[in-house]
């Protein structure tokens, strides 16, 4: 069951702690970063333009370690290294799919492993990133929850996935990242302090437009309401997966804490406040949540929330007998939704040939070769299909 730590603001005891006490520049909002740098350089008697120089190194496409900021005098670089950290994630592995999907397993400073996925789709390049190491919410269709919660990621570790993936993408011919989705490991609204800062860093620092950043949640109502208080128009995706409370509770234990009517009300308010459509994610599991009789209620909820519906064939996970709905069933859902006036799309899985379901690489790395039998950890509906394509919240979205 969720608890206050896993579901609420970051618990500093469970975040990676900098042994040196030096602040991570990537974990500061751009305004805080400038203030910290200005103080630092001011105390050293360095010219004010040093702050802008370092800012460019942090957020610009040439960003590198302090040592590689070669337009700074060596003494300045040394001083930066003494005063600050720069979270640099090192890739434990990278897997590339025939369809272009590229998945990174990143090693954090304390040995935790997290994943991010790059999904090219036409002119769009979407990065799906993780917000927690593990997850405490235990959704039954998602293997991420099975392994439990390890710790919150800090904002620099979330933004660091972007920075490291961006460098890799540029070096490997993928081009610029155009969209970001918080749909990897963990529930972003259960790590709101880090989420909020990282959103500001991605938007205000790295320059990813708010409308090109989507936060996905299984329905943490206070988090949805907090997100709606922000001035930016970030996208919101709700992992719905069932339109009836009893059925949803079988899939998402959090339903008991935040009942569906409350969640839908929060999503509806978010849409009204932000004036942008939200997305329902609906993973289709054969014989579990794909009965045609569910369509009218799903359509009603989508109408109430003003939502676009993504239908996502379930990605089977070990130790779970569930399988994906038949293609004909998925198509019938889509047709029925459209007949009800609800915009809906079927999302194709990505990166199947690299076992790119979220958490697979991490599980294997943690368990060693025997990890092949380890339950596959999954993002919010068990695979990277959510990453790129689910980021699209409908035809009104700007395309990359
Ligand atoms: S679907 Fe999301 S919230 Fe649920 S267990 Fe998986 S990562 Fe956690």
Boltz pocket constraint, residues with backbone or C-beta under 6 A from the ligand:
constraints:
  - pocket:
      binder: B
      contacts: [[A, 134], [A, 135], [A, 136], [A, 137], [A, 138], [A, 139], [A, 142], [A, 143], [A, 144], [A, 145], [A, 146], [A, 184], [A, 185], [A, 186], [A, 187], [A, 218], [A, 239], [A, 378], [A, 379], [A, 380], [A, 381]]
      max_distance: 6.0
